[in-house]
Amino acid sequence: MNDKVWGYVILFGSLLGIVCYVYLLFLSPWALLVVQVSAFLAVAAVLAVVAWMGYTIAATPSPEPLEDLTAELSTGENLDELA
């Protein structure tokens, strides 16, 4: 499928999702459950992003201190690597 077809599939799928959500929220007997599930999914999504950020920060090695880098540059070491 080309990009235009995928665009229309996403567009109409989203509109259908909105119609279903409105029905479930305002016209069905499960309105309270729909609100609870929606709130849970929203909070869980935000906390999952925060957890991913925390893992990324914890798993990334610390950068080399700037003092060591400036000392190497001032003594002329690694000048061939900079060129």
Phi, psi and omega in degrees: 000146179271178186295324180296318180296315178299322178298315179292323177298315178295318180299307183288329174295320178294317178297319177296321177297320178296315179298316179296319180294318178298316178300311182295327184279323187249337188243354184253160177285356182260024186300316181296318178296321179296318178296317181296315180293319179297315179296318178299314181296322179295313180294318179297323179294316179296315180292329176294320177294318178296319178296319178297319177296317179297317178297318180298317178295318182289327185272346181278129179294150180292146178288160178292136180300146182292333180298318179294320181293315180292327178293319178296319181291324181286331179275352178090005178288150175061025178291330178294328181288333182281336184283000000 
